[in-house]
Amino acid sequence: MLNAESTESINNLLVRCVLKDATAFESLYKLTSPKLFSISLRIVKKQEWAEEILQEGFINIWNNADQFRGDKASAMTWMTRIMRNKAIDHIRKKPQNEIQDEGVLDTVVSGTSGPLDHLFDADTTDALQKCLDELDNSQKNAINMAYFQGLTHQELSESLDTPMGTIKSWIRRGLQKLKGCLSL
């Protein structure tokens, strides 16, 4: 979990990467790579793929640090989005049979999958988006930030300036609605 001090530190390190400060980049990597790796691993479900995505993602972060806008998102949110997009692109590039053989889609067909797992099933991607669009804005934003950006409940609470109990309720009720919508 990131506190305000570490969030500020990460933001500052990323800004220093714009100047191609290798020491700042090394510190940024040490601070953020465990979380970014876990986000990638949750999406692709295979350690080798997640390691590859982490490397590609950090190259992207280094090369595009000048595109970070601190007034629009925190550095961690910006980097999480990069890793998430890289992971999804990685999955899309793989042949379906290779993905299924590696167990990435197992949870989608098991009946115990969550909304994030449905991203990998091409037949349900449109249904998931339609169901997400039917949620209240607060539920939709909380679920997007938690599942697709990898933020914790605490980070959501701080980011949205909302009590953690409210965040948890939004996510729980939103997931219940998604489950009902997707089972139709």
N, C-alpha and C positions, 0 to 999 in steps of 0.2 A: 504494500500500500504506500502510495506516495503522499507525503505531507506537503504543506505549502512551501517549505524551505527547499525540499528536493525538487519540486516542480519548478521553482524559480531557478534553481541550479541547472536543471536540464534545459530550460529555455535559454539561459545564458550560454551554456555550452554549445547549443545548436547555433546560436547567433555567432559565436566565435568560429564555428565551422565554415561560415560564409567567407571568412578571411583565410580559410585553409589552414587553420591552427590544428596541427596533428595531435598535439597534447590534449586539446579540448575534445577532439574526436575520440581519442582513446578513452578519456574519462566518460564521455557520453556513452560509448559502447559498454564500458564496465557497469555503468549505472542502469542502462536500459535493456541490454541484450537478454537477460534472463526472462523478463516479462515479454519482450517481443518474440523471443523463441517460443515461449509457451503459447502465445497467441497463434503463431504459425503452426505449431504442432497440433493444437486443437482443431485447426482447419484441415490440415493435410493428413494427420494421423500417422505419419511415418517420419521417424527421426532424421533420416538422411535427407528427405525432402525439406523438412523444416530447417535443417542446417544450411542447405543450399539457398533457401528463401531468405534466411537471416543474412547471409553473406551478400546476396544480390540486393536486398533491402538496404543494408548499410552503405553499399556502393552508391545506391540511388540517393540516400540521405546525404552522403558526402558531396555528390555531384549537384544536388538540387537544394542544398541548404538555403540558398538565396531566395527560394520560393516560399519559405516558411513565413507565415504572417501571424505574429503573436497576438494581434488584435482579433483574429478570427478563431484561433484554437490554441491550446497549449502545445508545446513541442511533443509531449508524449502522445497526445491525440493525433497530431500530424504524422508522427512516425508509425503509430499503430495503424493508421489508415494505409500507409505505404505497405507495411507488412501484410495486412489483410488483403489488399489488392494483389500483391505479388502471389500470395498463397492461392487465392481464387484463380488467378491467371494460370498458375502452375497446374491446378486441378483441371482447368478447361483444356489445357494443351495435351493432357494425357488421354490415351484411348480409354474408353469406358471399361473395357475388360481388364486393363491394367489397374485401374482405380479400384474396381470391385475386387480383384484378386488381392489387393493390398488391404482390404477391409475398410476403405474410406466410406463406402456407401452402406456398409452393414447396418448401421443404426437407422438409416432411412427406412429400410424394409422390415426392421425388427418390430416396429410399432412402439418403441420406447424413445424414439428420436425427439430431439428438441428442434426449435425453429432454425437454428444455425445449420443443423445437419441437412435440412431440406435444400440448402443452396446447391448441393452437389447432385441433386436429382433433377435433370433437365426438365422432366415432365412437371415438376412441382414448383419450379422457380417462379413462373408467372402467377401461380396460385398463391404462393407465399407473399409476393409483392401485393397482390390484390387484397389479401387478408391483412397485411400490415397497413395498407391504406385505409382500411375500415376501422382501425384503432383510433382512440382519442389521441390527440397530439402528444399529450404528456406520456401516455403509455408507449406510443410509437418511438418517441425520442429516447425514453429510458431504455427500451429494448434495443434499439439501434446502438446506443452508446455502450450498453453492457455486452451484448453479444457480437456486435460487428466491429466495435472499437476496442473491446477488451477492458473497459473500465470496471472497477469494483463498485460495490454499493456506496462505499465511503467516498470514492472519487466522484461518483455521480451526484451524491449529496452536496459535495463542495462545489462542483461545477455548475449545478443547477440551483444552488442556494436553496435547497429543499431538505426538510428533515429526512433522515435515513428511513424511518418507518413508512413515510409517504412513497419514497423511491421503491422500496420493497413491495408495497401494495400495487403501485403502478405496474411493476414488472410481473408480479404474480397474476394480477387480473388480465394484463395484456397477453401473457402466455396462455392463460385459460381460454381467452377469446381466440387466439391463434390456433390452439389445439382443436377447438370446436369448429372453427372455420375450415381448417385443413382436413378434418375428418369427413367433411360433407362430400 
